[in-house]
Amino acid sequence: MLDKIDEYRATPCDCILSDLVHAKVDDRSLDIEELISIAMPLIVAGNETTTSAISNGMLRLATEARLRGRLRADPRRIPSFVEQVCA
């Protein structure tokens, strides 16, 4: 994580962790302990959310034959399915 913080300090990007690295609170930057204490729960939450969404989507595909059939019959529906599962 320290490498990423250094990377974002040197080269900001459009992501929440980069925003945290460059955030100011009372006109001062967050120190390393503050950055880590905020960033770690965000990373864990994002990982859990993504894992859950993918698992639920796979479960639906494994157990819902009609859904699989509709997606096979019209692959243009796949992006919509993925969006609904991940939303």
N, C-alpha and C positions, 0 to 999 in steps of 0.2 A: 504494500500500500504506500509506503514511503516513496518508492520509485515513481508511482503514479502521481503523487502529490507534487513531487519535484518536476515531473513532466508537465503537469498542468500549470505550475507556476511559470515555467519557461515558455510554454505554448498553450495558451487558453483554447478551449474548444467549446462547442455548444452542448454541454452536458451538465447535469446537476452537480457532479463532483468538482468539475472545473469552476462552476459558479461558487461553490463553497470555499474553494481555495482562494478565490479573489473577493470573497465577501468581506465587508467591513461592519464591525459592531462597535459603536461609540468611537468611530474613526480609527479603529485598529483592526488589523487582520486577525483571524482566528489562529491560535497557536496550534501546534501539532496535536496535542492531546484533545483539544476541542474538535479539530477536524476529524480525527479518528473516532471520537465518541459520537459524532453525528453521522459520519460516513458508513461505519460498520452496520448499524441497524438498517440503513437504506439499502445496502448491498444484500444483506440477509433477506429483507422483505422482498426485494426485487427477485431474488433467486427463488424464494418460496412461492411467490405469485406466478412466476413463469413455469415452475415445475408443476404446480397445481393445474394451470391452464392446459399445458401440454398433456398431462395425465388424463384430465377430464375429456379432452378431445379424442385421445386414443381410446379411452374407454367407450365413448359414444360410437366411434367407428367400429370397435370390436363387437359391440353388443346390438347395434341398430342396423340390421340388414337393409332396411328401406333407405336409410340415410346413405349407406355405401352405394346402393344402387342408383340413387339420384345423382350422387357425385360422379360415379362412373359414366352415367348416361349423359351428363352435361358438366364436363370439367370446369366450365366457366363459373360454376357455383363454388368451387373450392376456395377462392379468395374470400368470399362472403362467409363461408363456414369457418375459416381460420379467424377472420375478424370477430365473429360472434363468440367463438371459443375463447379467444384471447382478451375479449373486452370485459 
